[in-house]
Every structure is written in C-alpha cells, then in structure tokens.
Amino acid sequence: MHGWAPEVIGAAGTPQTSPEGYLGVFFTRSPASRQAGQESLRRMYAKTQDRDTAPTGQAREAQYDAVYIWGTPDHALLQRLSCLQMPVFVADSAHGFLFQHHAEFGRDVDEFLRESA
C-alpha cells in the first residue's frame, strides 16, 4: 500500500461519505454485489437513535496509517505462526466477510468453534 487509490479517496476521503461512495469502494458493480451493498447499508442505517458519532477526518487518517503499517508484510512474523499447536481461524482482512458475506462468515465461525471445542 503506497497511498489511497484515487477512486477510494474520492469516495471515502470526503467529510461526509455518501451511500454511493460506500458502494463504490466496498462492492463491485455486479448486481449481486450491489444488492449485498444495499442490504449492508440498510443494516447500518436501521438504527436511527443513539447512533455512534461519525469518525473524524483525524480518526480516518489514523486508521489509514494503521492499515498501511499492517499492510507492509513482515515475513519473519508470518513464519512464527507455524509454531501454533491449536486450531486457528483466519478471517479475510478485507471487508467482504463483514459486509458482503456476513451470513456465510457467521456460519464459518460457528462451525470452527464447534469443531474446535
């Protein structure tokens, strides 16, 4: 990662992100993906009272810095994972599991926990 892609900064780098900007960054243009995006937006905006405060630009920059640092691979750290002797569930670090495939992700987590118990 060496900076935000222009289409991402144009959609998510504004003070007030629009639903269309959100869809453009986190979902493809396929009908199935757009439908999943619309469903995600409905869930996100279903709560109309006592919503969390929107993040500030400063918080957004701090998150980007953290993602940038995380996105710089350190292969020595990855090799250390081979010493783990217990089951490990690895989730996709992209947002697909959370927004587009939340039901499948939940089933996968449940199955992992049942098998690991």
N, C-alpha and C positions, 0 to 999 in steps of 0.2 A: 504494500500500500504506500503510494507516494503522493497522496493528496486525494481530495474528493473528485470524483468524475463530474464533469460539468452538469450532466443531467441530474445528478444527485444533489449537488449544491444548489442548483436552480430550484429543485423541488423541496428539499428539506432544509436548506440553509436560510430560508426566509423567516422573519419573526413569527409568522402565522402560517403553518403548513396547511395546505388545502387537502381535501379528500382525494382529489385527482392527483396531486403531487405524491401523496402517500401511496396510492395505487401504482403510480408510475415507477416508484423506487422499489417497492417490495413485491410487486406482482408483475407477471408477464402480460402480454396483450391477448393471450388466448382467452376464449370465452370461459373456460373452466377456471382459469386463474383469476380473471376479473370477477367472476361470481364469488370465488373464495374471498377476494378482497372486499367486496361489498358486504359479505357476511361478517368479516372481521371488523369493518367499520361500524356495522350495526351493533356488534357486541361492545366495541369500545365506547360508543356514544349512547348506549342503552341507559346508563346511569346519568341522570340529569341534575341530581342534587348531591352535595358533599363530594364533588369530584376532586381529584388531586389537582394541585396547582400545576399549570403548564410549566415545563422546564424553561429556564432562561437560556439566552444565547451562550452565556458563560458555561452553563451546565452541558450544553450541546458540544461546545469545544472541548471540554474536559472528557466527555465520553469519546469523542473522536480521537483525542490523544491516547486514551486508554486502548481503544481498538487498534490504533496504529502500532502501539507498543506490543500488544498481543499478537498482531498480525505479522510481526517480524519473527520468523522461525528461529528457534534455538534448538538445533537437532540434539545437542547433548542432553537437554532436559527431556526431550521426547524419548530418548533411549532409556532414560531412568524408569519409564513406565513398564518396561519389560520385567521388572522385579516384582510387580504386583502379583500376589498369590490368591486374590479374591476376585469374584466377578465384578466387572466394571461396566457401567452403562455410559456410553459416549453419545452425547447429543450433538446434532449438527449445529455448528456455531452460527450459521446463517439464521434468518428469521422464518424460514419455511416451516420448521417444526412447530413454531408458536402461532403463526398467523394462518398459513395455508393448510397445514396438516395437523391441526391441534387434536382432532379426534383419534387419528392414527397414532400420533405421538403418545397420547394418554394410554391407549391400548398397549403400545410397546412398553411403556414404563410399568404398567400393571403386570404384564407378562414377565418382564425382567424381575420384578420384585417377588412375584410368586415363585419363579424358578430359583431365585437366589435364597429364598427363605429356608 
